[in-house]
């Protein structure tokens, strides 16, 4: 399952980083510290998300 999660992680991290980046820009937080923080938060949130997605996929098999 860890192997599947490692394949899902890049897709999940880019998606979450983009969502948080856009949310920061729309909210008016357009300084580099907020944008970098949004990207780091997206990468960190992608770890458990990719694990749970992989677990859901394995449960269906």
Residue frames relative to the residue before (quaternion, step in Angstrom):
aa qw qx qy qz dx dy dz
X 1.0000 0.0000 0.0000 0.0000 0.00 0.00 0.00
X 0.6059 0.5612 -0.3574 0.4362 3.58 1.09 -0.62
X 0.6222 0.5392 -0.3392 0.4550 3.56 1.08 -0.69
X 0.6525 0.4987 -0.3067 0.4811 3.58 0.97 -0.83
X 0.6467 0.5173 -0.3158 0.4632 3.58 0.98 -0.82
X 0.6518 0.5083 -0.3259 0.4589 3.59 1.04 -0.69
X 0.6279 0.4969 -0.3404 0.4929 3.60 1.18 -0.39
X 0.6771 0.4907 -0.2851 0.4685 3.58 1.07 -0.71
X 0.5677 0.6554 -0.3739 0.3290 3.60 1.05 -0.74
X 0.6773 0.4842 -0.3437 0.4345 3.69 0.71 -0.81
X 0.6604 0.4954 -0.3152 0.4680 3.58 0.98 -0.75
X 0.6747 0.4897 -0.2959 0.4663 3.58 0.94 -0.87
X 0.6690 0.5075 -0.3188 0.4396 3.59 0.92 -0.83
X 0.6506 0.5001 -0.3246 0.4704 3.59 0.93 -0.81
X 0.6524 0.5162 -0.3144 0.4573 3.57 0.97 -0.82
X 0.7036 0.4548 -0.2740 0.4722 3.59 0.82 -0.96
X 0.6259 0.5220 -0.3458 0.4650 3.60 1.00 -0.74
X 0.6613 0.5089 -0.3067 0.4579 3.58 0.94 -0.84
X 0.6506 0.5182 -0.3168 0.4558 3.56 0.96 -0.85
X 0.6996 0.4566 -0.2727 0.4772 3.58 0.88 -0.92
X 0.6062 0.5528 -0.3414 0.4586 3.58 1.11 -0.70
X 0.6735 0.4762 -0.2837 0.4891 3.58 0.91 -0.93
X 0.6365 0.5262 -0.3305 0.4569 3.59 0.98 -0.80
X 0.6475 0.5082 -0.3174 0.4709 3.59 1.01 -0.78
X 0.6655 0.5022 -0.3070 0.4589 3.58 0.94 -0.84
X 0.6712 0.4943 -0.2993 0.4643 3.57 0.92 -0.89
X 0.6774 0.4974 -0.2900 0.4579 3.59 1.06 -0.70
X 0.5773 -0.6139 0.3702 0.3908 3.58 1.25 -0.14
X 0.5445 0.5867 -0.4081 0.4391 3.58 1.26 0.08
X 0.1539 0.8412 -0.4967 0.1481 3.55 0.31 1.26
X 0.4493 0.6511 -0.4863 0.3711 3.59 1.14 0.50
X 0.6595 -0.5586 0.3249 0.3840 3.59 -1.10 0.63
X 0.6289 0.5504 -0.3616 0.4133 3.63 0.94 -0.72
X 0.6745 0.4800 -0.2985 0.4749 3.60 0.99 -0.76
X 0.6649 0.5019 -0.3094 0.4585 3.57 0.98 -0.79
X 0.6453 0.4910 -0.3161 0.4925 3.59 1.02 -0.74
X 0.6344 0.5253 -0.3268 0.4636 3.58 1.02 -0.78
X 0.6350 0.5178 -0.3291 0.4693 3.59 1.01 -0.75
X 0.6605 0.5009 -0.3117 0.4645 3.59 0.97 -0.82
X 0.6614 0.4945 -0.3073 0.4728 3.59 0.94 -0.82
X 0.6440 0.5150 -0.3208 0.4660 3.58 0.99 -0.81
X 0.6389 0.5235 -0.3230 0.4620 3.59 1.02 -0.75
X 0.6561 0.5000 -0.3094 0.4731 3.57 1.00 -0.82
X 0.6654 0.4975 -0.3035 0.4665 3.58 1.00 -0.80
X 0.6723 0.4941 -0.2982 0.4636 3.59 0.97 -0.79
X 0.6062 0.5869 -0.3497 0.4071 3.57 1.15 -0.55
X 0.5558 0.6189 -0.3971 0.3877 3.61 1.13 -0.47
X 0.7416 0.3625 -0.2622 0.4999 3.65 0.61 -0.92
X 0.5962 0.5678 -0.3712 0.4293 3.60 1.07 -0.63
X 0.6801 0.4785 -0.3000 0.4675 3.59 0.86 -0.89
X 0.6223 0.5313 -0.3422 0.4619 3.60 1.06 -0.67
X 0.6899 0.4750 -0.2875 0.4644 3.59 0.88 -0.91
X 0.6191 0.5196 -0.3467 0.4759 3.59 1.07 -0.64
X 0.6531 0.5078 -0.3107 0.4680 3.58 0.95 -0.88
X 0.6477 0.5135 -0.3174 0.4648 3.57 0.99 -0.80
X 0.6480 0.5089 -0.3173 0.4695 3.59 1.01 -0.76
X 0.6441 0.5096 -0.3243 0.4694 3.57 1.00 -0.77
X 0.6718 0.4910 -0.2998 0.4666 3.60 0.93 -0.85
X 0.6285 0.5411 -0.3462 0.4385 3.61 1.05 -0.63
X 0.6523 0.5217 -0.3150 0.4507 3.58 1.12 -0.58
X 0.6231 0.5672 -0.3452 0.4134 3.59 1.14 -0.49
